[in-house]
Each structure stands twice: as structure tokens, then as C-alpha cells.
Amino acid sequence: MPHTRHPATLLDLRKGEEAVLDRIDLPADISQRLMELGFLPGSRIAASFRAPGGDPRVFRVDGTEVALRCETAACLHLRPAAKKGAASPS
């Protein structure tokens, strides 16, 4: 088992962690609204905090903090974010 943990969905991000949005698995109308809020494939997203009880959770995307219910966050799939300053693979 690998020693590094890679979050699979927004729900898996811990406070302060960043990842890149890979895809949204939600109905078109909800996906469209999330994209209007900045949740675009390729966007860097960071976990900010969670409400008491754990739902909703707050994420920072494109300089804005957005609260999402856990059931929605679980449908936004991620890939690991490259470290800041690291060259991206060609």
C-alpha cells in the first residue's frame, strides 16, 4: 500500500489540503451551477473548514469560499495537485 494519500473526492480533502478537480459526476444542471461557481475541471481546490456536525464543508476555489453539502462534495472527483512551483509534466 502506498505511503502517500491521494484524495479521491472533495469529501476526502482534509483542512488545508489542495487537489485538482478532475470531473463532476452530477446531473447537468447541478454541474453547470458548480462550474459557474468556479468548480471547473483542472481548477485547484482547497478544503477550508467544515460546519459543526461536519456538513456542509467549505472549499476555496478561484479565490472564493463555497459551502457544499457532503453528498455533493462526494461527487466531485480529484487528482493530486502538483506542488506549487513544480514544473508540470508535458
C-alpha distances in whole Angstrom, upper triangle without the diagonal:
4,7,9,10,12,15,16,19,22,21,18,19,20,23,24,21,22,21,23,24,23,25,27,27,30,34,36,38,35,33,36,37,34,34,38,36,34,30,31,28,27,28,26,26,25,25,28,28,29,32,33,31,28,30,31,28,30,28,30,31,33,35,35,34,33,33,31,30,27,28,28,25,23,25,24,21,20,18,17,20,21,22,26,28,25,27,26,25,28
4,6,7,10,13,14,18,20,20,17,17,18,21,21,18,19,18,20,22,21,23,26,26,30,33,35,37,34,32,35,35,32,32,36,34,31,28,28,26,24,25,23,23,22,23,26,27,27,31,32,31,27,29,30,27,28,26,27,28,30,32,33,31,31,31,29,29,26,27,28,24,22,24,23,20,18,16,14,17,18,18,22,24,22,23,22,22,25
4,7,10,13,15,18,20,20,16,16,16,19,19,16,18,17,20,22,22,25,27,28,31,35,36,38,35,33,36,36,32,33,36,34,31,28,29,26,25,25,23,22,21,21,24,25,26,29,30,29,26,28,29,26,27,25,26,27,30,31,32,30,30,30,29,29,26,28,28,25,23,25,24,21,18,16,14,17,17,17,21,23,21,23,22,22,26
4,7,10,13,16,17,17,14,13,14,16,16,13,14,14,16,18,19,22,24,25,28,32,33,35,32,30,32,32,29,29,32,30,27,25,25,23,21,21,19,19,18,18,21,22,23,27,28,27,24,26,26,23,24,22,23,24,26,27,28,27,27,27,26,26,24,25,25,22,20,22,20,18,15,13,10,13,14,14,17,20,18,20,19,20,23
4,6,9,12,13,14,10,10,11,14,14,11,12,12,14,16,17,19,21,22,25,28,30,32,28,26,29,29,26,26,29,27,25,22,23,21,20,20,17,16,15,15,18,19,20,24,25,24,21,23,23,20,21,19,20,21,24,25,26,24,24,24,22,23,20,21,22,18,17,19,17,15,12,11,9,12,14,14,18,21,19,21,20,20,24
4,6,9,11,12,9,9,11,14,14,10,10,9,11,13,13,15,17,19,22,25,27,28,25,23,26,26,22,23,26,24,22,19,19,17,16,16,14,14,13,14,17,19,20,23,25,24,21,22,22,19,19,17,18,19,21,23,23,22,22,22,20,21,18,19,19,16,14,16,14,11,9,7,6,9,12,13,16,19,18,19,18,18,21
4,6,7,8,5,6,9,12,13,9,9,8,10,11,11,13,15,16,18,22,24,25,22,20,23,23,19,20,23,21,19,16,17,15,15,15,13,12,11,11,15,16,17,20,22,21,17,18,18,15,16,14,16,16,19,21,21,19,19,18,17,17,14,16,15,12,11,12,11,8,7,7,7,10,13,15,17,21,20,21,19,20,23
4,7,8,6,8,12,15,16,12,12,9,10,10,10,11,12,13,15,19,21,23,20,18,21,21,18,19,22,21,19,15,16,14,14,15,14,13,13,13,17,18,18,21,23,22,18,18,18,16,17,15,17,17,20,22,22,20,19,19,16,16,14,14,14,11,9,10,9,6,5,7,9,12,15,17,20,23,22,23,20,21,23
4,5,5,7,11,14,15,12,11,9,10,9,9,9,10,10,13,17,18,20,16,15,18,18,15,16,19,17,16,13,14,13,14,14,13,11,12,11,15,15,15,18,20,19,16,15,15,13,14,12,15,15,18,20,19,17,16,15,13,13,10,11,10,7,5,7,5,4,5,8,10,13,16,18,20,24,23,24,22,22,25
4,5,5,9,11,12,10,9,8,10,8,10,11,10,12,13,17,18,19,16,14,17,16,13,15,17,15,14,11,13,13,14,12,11,8,9,8,11,12,12,15,18,17,13,13,12,9,10,8,11,12,15,17,16,14,12,12,10,10,9,10,9,5,6,8,6,7,7,10,11,13,16,18,19,23,23,24,22,23,26
4,6,8,11,13,11,12,11,13,12,14,14,13,13,15,18,20,21,17,16,19,18,15,18,20,18,17,14,17,16,17,16,15,12,11,9,12,11,10,13,15,14,10,10,10,8,10,10,13,15,18,19,18,15,13,12,10,9,6,8,9,5,5,8,8,9,10,13,14,16,19,21,22,26,25,27,25,27,29
4,6,10,12,10,11,10,13,12,14,15,15,15,17,21,23,24,20,19,22,22,18,20,23,20,19,16,18,17,17,17,15,12,11,9,12,12,12,15,17,16,12,13,13,11,13,12,15,16,19,21,20,17,16,15,13,13,10,12,12,9,8,11,10,10,9,11,12,14,17,18,21,24,23,25,24,25,28
4,7,8,6,7,8,11,12,14,15,15,17,19,22,24,24,21,20,22,21,18,19,22,19,17,15,17,16,16,15,12,9,8,6,9,10,11,15,17,16,13,14,13,10,11,9,12,13,17,17,17,15,14,14,13,14,11,14,14,10,10,13,11,11,9,11,10,12,15,16,17,21,21,23,22,23,26
4,6,5,8,10,14,15,17,19,19,21,22,26,27,27,24,23,25,24,20,22,24,21,20,18,20,20,19,17,14,11,9,6,8,8,10,13,15,15,12,14,14,10,11,10,12,15,18,18,18,15,15,15,14,15,13,16,16,13,13,16,15,15,13,14,13,14,17,16,18,22,22,24,24,25,29
4,6,9,12,15,16,19,21,21,23,24,27,28,28,24,24,26,24,20,22,24,20,19,18,20,21,20,17,14,11,8,5,5,6,8,12,14,15,12,14,13,10,9,9,11,14,17,16,15,13,14,13,14,16,14,18,17,14,16,18,16,17,15,17,15,15,17,17,17,21,22,25,24,27,30
4,7,10,13,15,19,21,21,24,25,28,29,29,25,24,26,24,21,22,23,20,18,17,20,20,18,16,12,10,6,5,6,8,12,15,17,19,16,17,16,12,11,9,10,12,15,14,14,13,14,15,16,18,17,20,19,16,18,20,17,17,15,16,14,12,15,13,14,18,19,22,21,24,27
4,7,11,13,16,18,19,21,23,27,27,28,24,23,25,24,20,21,23,20,18,16,18,17,16,14,10,8,6,6,8,11,13,17,19,20,16,18,17,13,12,10,10,12,15,15,16,14,15,16,16,18,17,19,18,15,16,18,15,14,12,12,10,9,12,11,12,16,17,19,19,21,24
4,7,10,13,15,17,19,21,25,25,26,22,20,22,21,18,18,20,17,15,13,14,14,12,10,7,5,4,7,10,13,15,19,22,22,19,19,18,14,13,10,9,10,12,13,14,13,14,16,16,18,17,19,18,14,15,17,13,13,10,10,8,6,9,9,10,14,14,17,16,18,21
4,7,9,12,14,17,19,22,23,24,21,18,20,20,16,16,19,17,14,12,12,11,9,8,6,6,7,9,12,15,17,21,23,24,20,20,19,15,14,11,11,10,13,15,15,15,15,17,16,18,17,18,17,13,14,14,11,10,6,6,5,4,8,10,11,15,14,16,14,16,19
4,6,9,12,15,17,20,20,22,19,16,18,18,15,14,17,15,12,10,9,7,6,5,4,6,9,12,15,18,19,23,26,26,22,22,20,17,16,12,12,10,12,14,15,16,16,17,17,19,18,19,16,13,14,14,10,9,5,5,6,5,8,11,12,15,14,15,13,15,17
4,6,8,11,14,17,16,18,15,12,14,15,12,11,14,13,10,7,7,5,5,6,6,7,10,12,16,18,19,22,25,25,21,20,19,16,15,12,12,10,12,15,15,15,14,16,15,17,16,16,13,11,12,11,7,6,5,6,9,9,12,15,16,19,18,18,16,17,19
4,7,10,13,16,16,18,16,13,15,16,13,12,16,16,13,10,8,5,6,8,10,11,14,16,19,21,22,25,28,27,24,23,21,19,18,15,16,14,15,19,19,19,18,19,17,19,18,17,15,13,13,11,8,6,5,6,9,10,13,17,18,20,19,19,16,16,17
4,7,9,12,12,15,13,10,12,14,11,11,15,15,13,9,8,6,9,10,12,12,16,17,20,22,22,25,28,27,23,22,20,19,18,16,17,15,16,20,19,19,17,18,16,17,16,15,13,12,11,8,6,5,7,9,13,14,17,20,21,24,23,23,19,20,21
4,6,9,9,11,9,6,10,11,9,9,13,13,12,9,9,8,11,12,14,13,16,17,20,21,21,23,26,25,21,19,18,17,17,15,16,14,17,20,19,18,16,16,13,14,14,12,9,9,9,6,5,6,9,12,15,17,20,23,24,27,26,26,23,23,24
4,7,9,11,10,8,11,13,11,12,16,16,16,12,12,11,15,16,17,16,19,19,22,23,22,24,26,25,22,19,18,18,19,18,19,18,20,23,22,21,18,18,14,14,14,11,9,10,9,5,6,8,11,14,18,19,23,26,27,30,29,29,26,26,27
4,6,8,6,6,9,11,10,11,14,15,15,12,13,13,17,17,19,18,20,20,22,23,22,23,25,24,21,18,17,18,18,18,20,18,20,23,21,20,17,17,13,13,13,10,8,10,10,6,8,11,14,17,21,22,26,28,29,32,32,32,29,29,30
4,6,6,6,9,10,11,12,14,16,17,14,15,15,19,19,22,21,23,23,25,26,24,25,28,27,24,21,20,20,21,20,22,21,22,25,23,22,19,19,15,15,16,13,11,13,14,10,12,14,18,21,24,25,29,31,32,35,34,34,31,32,32
4,6,5,6,9,10,10,12,14,15,13,13,14,18,18,21,21,23,24,26,27,26,27,30,29,26,23,21,22,22,21,22,20,21,24,22,22,19,19,17,17,18,16,13,15,16,13,13,15,18,21,25,25,28,31,32,34,34,33,30,31,31
4,6,5,6,9,10,11,13,15,13,14,16,20,19,22,21,23,24,25,26,25,25,28,28,25,22,20,21,21,20,21,19,21,23,21,21,18,18,15,16,18,16,13,15,17,14,14,17,20,23,26,27,30,32,33,35,35,35,32,33,33
4,5,5,6,9,10,11,13,11,13,14,18,17,19,18,20,20,22,22,21,22,25,24,22,18,16,17,17,17,18,17,18,21,18,18,14,14,12,12,14,12,9,12,13,11,11,15,17,21,24,24,27,30,30,33,33,33,30,31,32
4,5,5,6,9,10,11,9,9,11,14,14,17,16,19,19,21,22,22,23,26,25,23,20,18,18,17,16,17,15,16,19,17,17,14,15,13,14,15,13,10,12,13,10,9,12,15,18,21,21,24,27,27,30,30,30,27,28,28
4,5,5,6,9,10,9,9,12,15,15,18,17,20,21,23,24,24,25,28,28,25,22,20,20,19,17,18,15,16,19,17,18,15,16,15,16,18,17,13,15,17,14,13,15,17,20,23,23,26,28,28,31,31,31,28,29,29
4,5,5,6,9,9,10,13,16,15,17,16,19,19,20,21,21,22,25,25,23,20,17,17,16,15,16,14,15,17,15,15,12,13,12,14,16,15,12,14,16,14,13,16,18,21,24,23,26,28,28,31,31,31,29,30,31
4,5,5,7,5,8,11,13,12,14,13,15,16,17,19,18,20,23,23,20,18,15,15,13,12,13,11,12,15,12,12,10,11,10,12,14,14,10,11,13,11,10,13,15,18,20,20,23,25,25,27,28,28,26,27,28
4,5,5,5,5,9,11,10,13,13,16,17,19,21,21,23,26,27,24,21,18,17,16,14,14,11,11,14,13,14,12,14,13,16,17,17,13,13,16,13,11,14,15,17,19,19,22,24,23,26,26,26,24,25,26
4,5,7,8,12,14,12,15,15,17,19,20,22,22,23,27,27,25,22,19,18,17,15,14,11,11,14,12,13,12,14,14,17,19,19,15,16,19,16,14,17,18,21,23,21,24,26,25,27,28,28,26,28,28
4,6,8,12,14,11,13,12,14,15,16,18,19,20,24,24,22,19,16,15,13,11,11,8,9,11,9,10,8,11,11,15,17,17,14,14,17,16,13,16,17,19,21,20,22,24,23,26,27,27,25,27,28
4,6,9,10,8,10,9,12,14,15,18,19,21,25,26,23,20,18,16,14,11,10,6,6,9,8,10,9,13,13,16,18,18,15,14,17,15,13,15,15,17,18,16,19,21,20,22,23,24,21,24,25
4,7,9,7,9,8,11,13,15,17,18,20,24,24,21,19,16,15,13,10,10,7,8,11,11,11,10,12,11,14,15,16,12,11,13,12,9,11,11,14,15,15,18,20,19,22,23,23,21,22,24
4,6,5,9,10,13,16,18,21,22,24,27,28,24,22,20,18,16,13,13,9,10,13,13,15,13,16,15,18,18,18,15,14,15,13,10,11,11,13,15,14,17,19,19,21,21,21,18,20,21
4,6,9,10,14,16,19,22,23,25,29,29,25,24,22,19,18,15,15,11,12,16,16,17,16,18,17,19,19,19,15,14,15,13,9,9,9,10,13,12,15,18,18,20,20,19,16,17,18
4,7,9,13,16,19,22,23,26,30,30,26,25,23,20,19,15,14,11,11,15,16,17,17,19,19,21,21,21,18,16,17,15,12,11,9,9,11,9,11,14,15,17,16,15,12,14,15
4,6,10,13,15,19,20,23,27,27,24,23,20,18,16,12,10,7,8,11,12,14,14,16,16,19,19,20,17,15,17,15,12,12,10,10,11,9,12,14,14,16,16,16,14,16,18
4,7,10,13,16,18,22,25,26,22,21,19,16,14,10,9,6,8,10,12,12,13,16,16,19,19,20,17,14,16,16,12,12,9,10,9,7,10,11,11,14,14,15,14,16,18
4,7,9,13,15,18,21,22,18,18,16,12,10,7,6,5,8,10,10,10,10,12,13,15,15,17,15,11,14,14,11,11,9,10,10,9,12,13,13,16,17,19,17,20,22
4,6,10,12,16,19,20,16,16,15,11,9,6,5,7,10,10,10,9,10,12,13,15,15,17,16,12,14,16,13,13,11,12,11,10,13,13,13,17,18,20,19,21,24
4,6,9,12,15,16,13,13,12,8,6,5,6,9,13,12,12,9,10,10,11,13,12,15,14,11,13,15,13,14,12,14,13,13,16,16,16,20,21,23,22,25,27
4,7,10,13,15,12,13,11,8,5,5,6,10,13,12,11,8,9,9,11,14,14,17,16,13,16,18,16,17,16,18,17,16,19,18,18,22,23,26,25,28,30
4,7,10,11,9,10,9,6,5,7,10,13,16,15,13,10,10,9,11,12,12,16,16,13,16,18,17,19,18,20,19,19,22,21,21,25,26,29,28,31,34
4,7,8,5,6,6,4,6,9,12,15,19,18,15,12,11,8,9,10,10,14,14,12,14,17,17,19,19,21,21,21,24,24,25,28,29,32,31,33,36
4,6,5,6,6,6,8,12,15,18,21,20,17,13,12,9,10,10,11,14,15,14,16,19,19,21,22,25,25,25,28,28,28,32,33,35,34,37,39
4,5,7,8,9,12,15,18,21,25,23,21,17,16,13,14,13,13,16,18,17,18,21,22,24,24,27,27,27,31,30,31,35,36,38,37,39,42
4,6,8,10,13,16,20,23,26,25,23,19,17,14,14,12,11,14,16,15,17,20,21,23,24,27,27,28,31,31,32,36,36,39,38,40,42
4,6,7,10,13,17,19,23,22,20,16,15,11,11,9,8,12,13,12,13,17,17,19,20,23,23,24,27,28,29,32,33,35,34,36,38
3,5,9,12,16,18,22,21,18,15,13,9,8,6,6,9,11,10,12,15,16,18,19,23,23,24,28,28,29,33,33,36,34,36,38
4,7,10,13,16,19,19,16,12,10,6,5,4,6,9,9,9,12,14,14,17,18,22,23,23,27,27,28,31,32,34,32,34,37
4,7,10,13,16,16,14,10,8,5,6,6,7,10,10,8,11,13,13,15,16,19,19,20,23,23,24,28,28,31,29,31,34
4,7,10,13,12,10,6,5,4,6,9,10,13,12,10,13,15,14,16,16,19,19,18,21,22,22,25,26,29,27,30,32
4,6,10,10,8,5,5,6,8,11,11,14,12,9,13,14,12,14,13,16,16,15,18,18,18,22,23,25,24,26,28
4,7,6,5,4,6,9,11,14,15,18,15,13,16,17,14,15,14,16,16,14,17,17,16,19,21,23,22,25,27
4,5,5,6,7,11,12,15,16,18,15,13,16,16,13,14,13,15,15,13,16,17,16,19,20,21,20,23,24
4,6,8,10,14,15,19,20,22,18,17,20,19,16,17,16,17,17,14,16,17,15,18,20,21,19,22,24
4,7,10,13,16,19,21,23,20,18,21,21,18,20,18,20,19,16,18,18,16,18,21,22,22,25,26
4,6,10,13,16,18,20,18,16,20,20,17,19,18,20,20,18,20,21,19,22,24,25,24,27,29
4,7,10,13,15,18,15,14,17,18,16,18,18,20,20,18,21,21,20,23,25,27,26,29,31
4,6,10,12,14,12,11,15,15,14,16,17,19,20,19,22,23,22,25,27,28,27,29,31
4,7,9,12,10,9,13,14,13,16,17,20,21,21,24,25,25,28,29,31,29,32,34
4,6,8,6,6,10,11,11,14,15,19,20,20,24,25,25,29,30,31,29,31,33
4,5,5,6,9,10,11,15,17,20,22,22,26,27,28,32,32,34,32,33,35
4,5,5,6,9,10,13,15,18,20,21,25,26,27,31,31,33,30,32,34
4,6,5,7,10,12,15,19,21,23,26,28,29,33,33,34,31,33,34
4,5,5,7,11,13,17,19,21,24,26,27,31,30,32,29,30,32
4,5,5,8,10,14,16,17,21,23,24,27,27,28,26,27,30
4,6,7,10,14,16,18,22,23,25,29,28,29,27,27,30
4,6,10,13,16,18,22,24,26,29,28,29,26,26,28
4,7,10,13,15,18,21,22,25,24,25,22,23,25
4,7,10,12,16,19,20,23,22,23,20,21,22
4,7,9,12,15,17,20,19,19,17,17,20
4,6,9,12,15,17,16,16,14,14,17
4,6,9,12,15,13,14,12,13,16
4,6,8,11,10,12,10,12,15
4,6,8,7,8,7,9,13
4,6,5,9,9,12,15
4,6,9,10,13,16
4,6,9,12,15
4,6,9,12
4,6,9
4,6
4
